Structure formats: structure tokens, C-alpha cells
Amino acid sequence: MRMATTNARAPGLWALAWRRLRADRVAMAALAVVAAFLLMLLLSATGLVASDWEDEVAVNYAPPSFVGADAGTRALAAAQLPRETPPNAFDPLANELAQLKAQVRAAHPPVQKATTLSFGADKWGHDIVKKTIKGGETSIVVGLVAALVAVTLGTLFGALSGFYGGIVDDLFNWFYSIFTSIPSILMILTVAAVLQQKGVMTIVLILGLTGWTGPYRLMRAEYIKHKAREYVMAADAIGASSWRRMFGHILPNVSHVALVQMSILVVGFIKAEVILSFLGFGVPVGVVSWGSMLNEAQNELILGKWWQLAASASAMALLVTAFSLFADALRDALDPKLK
């Protein structure tokens, strides 16, 4: 009786990594939280959610619904409604002004503002929940794009330095030593002061141009290790160019290192954007982020209005914690030494 033999193909690195991630409940829960935030980002960017966050739907500093509105808040809401004023007999334009006001009220009828919201309102009456969602869009986009810029630069510099060596390696190591000799937050603030242009793209450039050192160090080591392996030497023997060997042969085998670095940098860059916006070097006026919300909240705490601080800080803490847990799990899953 002949035994049927099958050639079972061994699973690749990414298949093994996904299998390990699925076995880790904490990693999957963190991935679900991160996916929920990314979905919120997509809905906010397309205008399906929180597009009307600037509408003044409540009275100033309206408290959360679970706290309830006090008498002062209800009195403020009543005072904000327009009232009829008796015409002045000595004013020749009183009748015309009264008719004009009547036409304006007919075209734009007054709306009574809410005295409470689900998680309160800021000093302009904006919904804190919608404001937090819109602020998360800015902070997450800055973190993702800045991490992509930093990993791209680090991978390019590390590939050139590790593959060519010699004077090229010495030049990049000199730049690396300069950037790492200065504390990261001081370097970020220095570049922000030099650029002096507030905007989302400016923050992305600041973080991307100062955060490439970590990916560079790891990618340089990977390229030094891989350039002497048999598959790279075989590609050289058949006439493959240096760029093809670097990015066509070596890069696919070290891409997991770049992916892990990007997942780690996203967390750091989200926190860096919050720090920059809190200190006044971040997003411009009219653009909301978690950092600008924290900047506003420091003045509101004096008045006892804590809900904007709680909403922005809670959202940031949840995302950063989930992203950190997922990054650690992804790094362990992609470690070839683990079986």
C-alpha cells in the first residue's frame, strides 16, 4: 500500500507572526482598540463624524449630563435667548430697526442652547466628544505620517551606511552622533523654533527629521549582517546592481524591523505632538488636537471645569496604551528567535 506524500510548505515569517498575535489575547484586544481609533480617524476625515464640532450647541462650559446642570447654567441659557425690546419713541429709526430684527429672527429663529451634553462643552459651547474625535484625527495623522517619514529616512540612511560602509558609513555615523548627542525634546523644540511656521505639515517635518536615528541604527546593523549572506552574493554574481541588492533583495528580508520601528514611533510622535501643541509650538489657531485641548484645559481647571482635560487625556492614554501593547506584541511575534 503506497503512502501518499505531500510537500507541506513551511509558513513564512508573516504567517508565523500572525499566528502568534492571534494567540495573544492582550495583543488582539489592543489591535481592536487601535483599529477602532483608525476607523474613527477615517470617519472624521471624510466628514461623516464630528464635522460639525465647531457648532455652538450648548451654553458656555455646559457640564456633562451625568453631572447635571446647576441653576447658574440654566440661567445662562435663558439669558442667551434674544428678547423683545420696546421701541424708542424718540428714535426715528426705531420702527425700521424693529422690522429688520423681525426679519432676521424669521430667517434665523433663535435656538435654545443645551444646558448639558454627554461629556460637557468648552467655553464656546462646542461638544467635547466631537471635539475630542476631531482632535484625535489631527494627533493620529501627525503620529502616523511623521513615523512614516522617520522610518523612510532611517531605512534609506541605514541601507546606504550599512551596505557601502567606508566613508559613507563614517559620514552617516557623524550625523547620527550629532543628533543623538542632543536630548530629543530639546532637538524638537530647536527645529520648531527654526521653522517658525505653525501647521500640521510643519509638525510632521519636525518630528520626522528628528526621529530617524532609531530606525537608522537598527537598519544599518541589519544591512551589515545581510550584505554578506549567500543570496546577496548570488545576486551580485548574476550582475544585480547595488540598488537592486539593497532594496530588491535585502529590504524585503528586513522590512519587519522597519514595521516594528514605525509602530513604536507612532506612540512617541503622538505624545510629542501633544507636548508641542501644549507648549504653543504645535497646531495653529483654528485646528484642534489633543495637545491644544490640554492647553485650553489648564485654564479651565482654575474654574473647576475638568471635562475637556478628562476627555482628551483619556482618549490619548487609551490609544497610546493600546498602541504600545500592540507594538510590543508585534516585536515579539516578528522575532525569529522565538518559536
Contacts in CASP RR format, 6 or more apart in sequence:
PFRMAT RR
TARGET T0000
AUTHOR 0000-0000-0000
METHOD contacts of the structure
MODEL  1
MRMATTNARAPGLWALAWRRLRADRVAMAALAVVAAFLLMLLLSATGLVA
SDWEDEVAVNYAPPSFVGADAGTRALAAAQLPRETPPNAFDPLANELAQL
KAQVRAAHPPVQKATTLSFGADKWGHDIVKKTIKGGETSIVVGLVAALVA
VTLGTLFGALSGFYGGIVDDLFNWFYSIFTSIPSILMILTVAAVLQQKGV
MTIVLILGLTGWTGPYRLMRAEYIKHKAREYVMAADAIGASSWRRMFGHI
LPNVSHVALVQMSILVVGFIKAEVILSFLGFGVPVGVVSWGSMLNEAQNE
LILGKWWQLAASASAMALLVTAFSLFADALRDALDPKLK
11 19 0 8 1.000
13 256 0 8 1.000
13 334 0 8 1.000
13 336 0 8 1.000
14 256 0 8 1.000
16 333 0 8 1.000
17 256 0 8 1.000
17 330 0 8 1.000
17 333 0 8 1.000
17 334 0 8 1.000
18 333 0 8 1.000
20 332 0 8 1.000
20 333 0 8 1.000
20 338 0 8 1.000
21 27 0 8 1.000
21 28 0 8 1.000
21 31 0 8 1.000
21 329 0 8 1.000
21 330 0 8 1.000
21 333 0 8 1.000
22 28 0 8 1.000
24 329 0 8 1.000
24 333 0 8 1.000
26 325 0 8 1.000
26 329 0 8 1.000
27 325 0 8 1.000
27 326 0 8 1.000
27 329 0 8 1.000
27 330 0 8 1.000
27 333 0 8 1.000
29 322 0 8 1.000
30 321 0 8 1.000
30 322 0 8 1.000
30 323 0 8 1.000
30 325 0 8 1.000
30 326 0 8 1.000
30 329 0 8 1.000
31 322 0 8 1.000
31 326 0 8 1.000
33 318 0 8 1.000
33 319 0 8 1.000
33 322 0 8 1.000
34 319 0 8 1.000
34 322 0 8 1.000
34 323 0 8 1.000
34 326 0 8 1.000
37 136 0 8 1.000
37 140 0 8 1.000
37 319 0 8 1.000
37 322 0 8 1.000
38 140 0 8 1.000
40 49 0 8 1.000
40 133 0 8 1.000
40 136 0 8 1.000
40 137 0 8 1.000
41 136 0 8 1.000
41 137 0 8 1.000
41 140 0 8 1.000
41 141 0 8 1.000
43 49 0 8 1.000
44 50 0 8 1.000
44 51 0 8 1.000
44 133 0 8 1.000
44 134 0 8 1.000
44 136 0 8 1.000
44 137 0 8 1.000
45 137 0 8 1.000
45 141 0 8 1.000
49 130 0 8 1.000
49 133 0 8 1.000
50 130 0 8 1.000
50 131 0 8 1.000
50 133 0 8 1.000
50 134 0 8 1.000
50 137 0 8 1.000
52 130 0 8 1.000
53 126 0 8 1.000
53 127 0 8 1.000
53 130 0 8 1.000
53 131 0 8 1.000
53 133 0 8 1.000
53 134 0 8 1.000
53 288 0 8 1.000
54 126 0 8 1.000
55 126 0 8 1.000
55 127 0 8 1.000
56 113 0 8 1.000
56 124 0 8 1.000
56 125 0 8 1.000
56 126 0 8 1.000
57 113 0 8 1.000
57 114 0 8 1.000
57 117 0 8 1.000
57 121 0 8 1.000
57 125 0 8 1.000
57 126 0 8 1.000
57 127 0 8 1.000
58 113 0 8 1.000
58 114 0 8 1.000
58 115 0 8 1.000
58 116 0 8 1.000
58 117 0 8 1.000
58 120 0 8 1.000
58 121 0 8 1.000
58 125 0 8 1.000
58 126 0 8 1.000
58 127 0 8 1.000
59 73 0 8 1.000
59 76 0 8 1.000
59 77 0 8 1.000
59 80 0 8 1.000
59 113 0 8 1.000
59 114 0 8 1.000
59 115 0 8 1.000
59 121 0 8 1.000
59 125 0 8 1.000
60 76 0 8 1.000
60 121 0 8 1.000
60 123 0 8 1.000
60 124 0 8 1.000
60 125 0 8 1.000
61 73 0 8 1.000
61 121 0 8 1.000
61 122 0 8 1.000
61 123 0 8 1.000
61 125 0 8 1.000
61 300 0 8 1.000
61 303 0 8 1.000
61 305 0 8 1.000
62 69 0 8 1.000
62 73 0 8 1.000
62 113 0 8 1.000
62 114 0 8 1.000
62 115 0 8 1.000
62 116 0 8 1.000
62 117 0 8 1.000
62 120 0 8 1.000
62 121 0 8 1.000
62 125 0 8 1.000
63 69 0 8 1.000
63 70 0 8 1.000
63 73 0 8 1.000
63 116 0 8 1.000
63 120 0 8 1.000
63 307 0 8 1.000
64 116 0 8 1.000
64 117 0 8 1.000
64 118 0 8 1.000
64 119 0 8 1.000
64 120 0 8 1.000
64 307 0 8 1.000
65 116 0 8 1.000
65 117 0 8 1.000
65 118 0 8 1.000
65 119 0 8 1.000
65 120 0 8 1.000
67 116 0 8 1.000
68 116 0 8 1.000
69 115 0 8 1.000
69 116 0 8 1.000
73 115 0 8 1.000
73 116 0 8 1.000
74 115 0 8 1.000
77 112 0 8 1.000
77 113 0 8 1.000
77 114 0 8 1.000
77 115 0 8 1.000
80 113 0 8 1.000
81 110 0 8 1.000
81 112 0 8 1.000
82 105 0 8 1.000
82 110 0 8 1.000
87 94 0 8 1.000
87 95 0 8 1.000
87 97 0 8 1.000
87 98 0 8 1.000
88 94 0 8 1.000
91 97 0 8 1.000
113 125 0 8 1.000
114 121 0 8 1.000
117 127 0 8 1.000
117 128 0 8 1.000
117 129 0 8 1.000
118 127 0 8 1.000
118 129 0 8 1.000
119 127 0 8 1.000
119 128 0 8 1.000
119 129 0 8 1.000
119 132 0 8 1.000
119 307 0 8 1.000
119 310 0 8 1.000
119 311 0 8 1.000
120 127 0 8 1.000
120 128 0 8 1.000
120 129 0 8 1.000
120 307 0 8 1.000
121 127 0 8 1.000
121 128 0 8 1.000
122 128 0 8 1.000
122 131 0 8 1.000
122 296 0 8 1.000
122 300 0 8 1.000
122 308 0 8 1.000
123 296 0 8 1.000
123 300 0 8 1.000
123 305 0 8 1.000
128 307 0 8 1.000
128 308 0 8 1.000
128 311 0 8 1.000
129 311 0 8 1.000
131 288 0 8 1.000
131 293 0 8 1.000
131 308 0 8 1.000
131 311 0 8 1.000
132 290 0 8 1.000
132 293 0 8 1.000
132 311 0 8 1.000
132 312 0 8 1.000
132 315 0 8 1.000
134 288 0 8 1.000
135 288 0 8 1.000
135 289 0 8 1.000
135 290 0 8 1.000
135 292 0 8 1.000
135 293 0 8 1.000
135 312 0 8 1.000
136 289 0 8 1.000
136 290 0 8 1.000
136 315 0 8 1.000
138 200 0 8 1.000
138 273 0 8 1.000
138 283 0 8 1.000
138 287 0 8 1.000
138 288 0 8 1.000
138 289 0 8 1.000
138 290 0 8 1.000
139 270 0 8 1.000
139 273 0 8 1.000
139 274 0 8 1.000
139 289 0 8 1.000
139 290 0 8 1.000
139 291 0 8 1.000
139 316 0 8 1.000
140 270 0 8 1.000
140 319 0 8 1.000
141 200 0 8 1.000
142 200 0 8 1.000
142 203 0 8 1.000
142 204 0 8 1.000
142 207 0 8 1.000
142 269 0 8 1.000
142 270 0 8 1.000
142 273 0 8 1.000
142 289 0 8 1.000
143 204 0 8 1.000
143 207 0 8 1.000
143 265 0 8 1.000
143 266 0 8 1.000
143 268 0 8 1.000
143 269 0 8 1.000
143 270 0 8 1.000
143 273 0 8 1.000
144 266 0 8 1.000
145 204 0 8 1.000
146 203 0 8 1.000
146 204 0 8 1.000
146 206 0 8 1.000
146 207 0 8 1.000
146 208 0 8 1.000
146 265 0 8 1.000
146 269 0 8 1.000
146 273 0 8 1.000
147 208 0 8 1.000
147 262 0 8 1.000
147 265 0 8 1.000
147 266 0 8 1.000
147 269 0 8 1.000
148 262 0 8 1.000
149 204 0 8 1.000
149 205 0 8 1.000
149 207 0 8 1.000
149 208 0 8 1.000
149 209 0 8 1.000
149 212 0 8 1.000
150 207 0 8 1.000
150 208 0 8 1.000
150 211 0 8 1.000
150 212 0 8 1.000
150 215 0 8 1.000
150 265 0 8 1.000
150 269 0 8 1.000
151 212 0 8 1.000
151 215 0 8 1.000
151 258 0 8 1.000
151 261 0 8 1.000
151 262 0 8 1.000
151 265 0 8 1.000
153 208 0 8 1.000
153 209 0 8 1.000
153 212 0 8 1.000
153 215 0 8 1.000
153 216 0 8 1.000
154 212 0 8 1.000
154 213 0 8 1.000
154 214 0 8 1.000
154 215 0 8 1.000
154 216 0 8 1.000
154 219 0 8 1.000
155 215 0 8 1.000
155 216 0 8 1.000
155 219 0 8 1.000
155 251 0 8 1.000
155 258 0 8 1.000
157 172 0 8 1.000
157 175 0 8 1.000
157 212 0 8 1.000
157 216 0 8 1.000
157 219 0 8 1.000
157 220 0 8 1.000
158 172 0 8 1.000
158 215 0 8 1.000
158 216 0 8 1.000
158 219 0 8 1.000
158 220 0 8 1.000
158 223 0 8 1.000
159 219 0 8 1.000
159 223 0 8 1.000
159 246 0 8 1.000
159 247 0 8 1.000
159 250 0 8 1.000
159 251 0 8 1.000
160 168 0 8 1.000
160 172 0 8 1.000
160 246 0 8 1.000
161 168 0 8 1.000
161 169 0 8 1.000
161 172 0 8 1.000
161 173 0 8 1.000
161 216 0 8 1.000
161 220 0 8 1.000
161 223 0 8 1.000
162 169 0 8 1.000
162 220 0 8 1.000
162 223 0 8 1.000
162 224 0 8 1.000
162 227 0 8 1.000
163 223 0 8 1.000
163 227 0 8 1.000
163 242 0 8 1.000
163 245 0 8 1.000
163 246 0 8 1.000
163 250 0 8 1.000
164 242 0 8 1.000
169 220 0 8 1.000
172 216 0 8 1.000
172 220 0 8 1.000
176 213 0 8 1.000
176 216 0 8 1.000
176 217 0 8 1.000
179 187 0 8 1.000
179 210 0 8 1.000
179 211 0 8 1.000
179 212 0 8 1.000
179 213 0 8 1.000
180 213 0 8 1.000
182 190 0 8 1.000
184 210 0 8 1.000
184 211 0 8 1.000
185 272 0 8 1.000
185 275 0 8 1.000
187 210 0 8 1.000
188 206 0 8 1.000
188 207 0 8 1.000
188 210 0 8 1.000
188 272 0 8 1.000
188 276 0 8 1.000
189 276 0 8 1.000
189 279 0 8 1.000
189 281 0 8 1.000
191 206 0 8 1.000
191 209 0 8 1.000
191 210 0 8 1.000
192 202 0 8 1.000
192 203 0 8 1.000
192 206 0 8 1.000
192 276 0 8 1.000
192 281 0 8 1.000
192 282 0 8 1.000
193 281 0 8 1.000
195 202 0 8 1.000
195 205 0 8 1.000
195 206 0 8 1.000
198 281 0 8 1.000
198 282 0 8 1.000
198 283 0 8 1.000
198 284 0 8 1.000
199 282 0 8 1.000
199 283 0 8 1.000
199 284 0 8 1.000
199 287 0 8 1.000
200 283 0 8 1.000
200 287 0 8 1.000
202 282 0 8 1.000
203 273 0 8 1.000
203 276 0 8 1.000
203 282 0 8 1.000
203 283 0 8 1.000
206 276 0 8 1.000
207 269 0 8 1.000
207 272 0 8 1.000
207 273 0 8 1.000
208 269 0 8 1.000
211 265 0 8 1.000
214 261 0 8 1.000
215 258 0 8 1.000
215 261 0 8 1.000
215 262 0 8 1.000
215 265 0 8 1.000
218 257 0 8 1.000
218 261 0 8 1.000
219 254 0 8 1.000
219 257 0 8 1.000
219 258 0 8 1.000
222 250 0 8 1.000
222 254 0 8 1.000
222 257 0 8 1.000
223 246 0 8 1.000
223 250 0 8 1.000
223 254 0 8 1.000
226 232 0 8 1.000
226 250 0 8 1.000
226 253 0 8 1.000
226 254 0 8 1.000
227 245 0 8 1.000
227 250 0 8 1.000
231 249 0 8 1.000
232 245 0 8 1.000
232 249 0 8 1.000
232 250 0 8 1.000
235 244 0 8 1.000
235 245 0 8 1.000
235 249 0 8 1.000
236 245 0 8 1.000
240 249 0 8 1.000
256 334 0 8 1.000
257 334 0 8 1.000
259 330 0 8 1.000
259 334 0 8 1.000
260 327 0 8 1.000
260 330 0 8 1.000
260 331 0 8 1.000
260 334 0 8 1.000
263 323 0 8 1.000
263 326 0 8 1.000
263 327 0 8 1.000
263 330 0 8 1.000
264 327 0 8 1.000
264 331 0 8 1.000
266 323 0 8 1.000
266 327 0 8 1.000
267 320 0 8 1.000
267 323 0 8 1.000
267 324 0 8 1.000
267 327 0 8 1.000
268 320 0 8 1.000
270 290 0 8 1.000
270 316 0 8 1.000
270 319 0 8 1.000
270 320 0 8 1.000
270 323 0 8 1.000
271 316 0 8 1.000
271 320 0 8 1.000
273 282 0 8 1.000
273 289 0 8 1.000
273 290 0 8 1.000
273 291 0 8 1.000
274 289 0 8 1.000
274 290 0 8 1.000
274 291 0 8 1.000
274 294 0 8 1.000
274 316 0 8 1.000
275 291 0 8 1.000
276 282 0 8 1.000
276 291 0 8 1.000
277 283 0 8 1.000
277 289 0 8 1.000
277 290 0 8 1.000
277 291 0 8 1.000
277 292 0 8 1.000
277 294 0 8 1.000
277 295 0 8 1.000
278 291 0 8 1.000
278 292 0 8 1.000
278 294 0 8 1.000
278 295 0 8 1.000
280 295 0 8 1.000
282 289 0 8 1.000
282 291 0 8 1.000
282 292 0 8 1.000
283 289 0 8 1.000
283 291 0 8 1.000
283 292 0 8 1.000
290 312 0 8 1.000
290 315 0 8 1.000
290 316 0 8 1.000
291 312 0 8 1.000
293 308 0 8 1.000
293 309 0 8 1.000
293 311 0 8 1.000
293 312 0 8 1.000
294 309 0 8 1.000
294 312 0 8 1.000
294 313 0 8 1.000
296 308 0 8 1.000
297 305 0 8 1.000
297 306 0 8 1.000
297 308 0 8 1.000
297 309 0 8 1.000
297 312 0 8 1.000
298 309 0 8 1.000
300 306 0 8 1.000
300 308 0 8 1.000
300 309 0 8 1.000
301 309 0 8 1.000
332 338 0 8 1.000
END
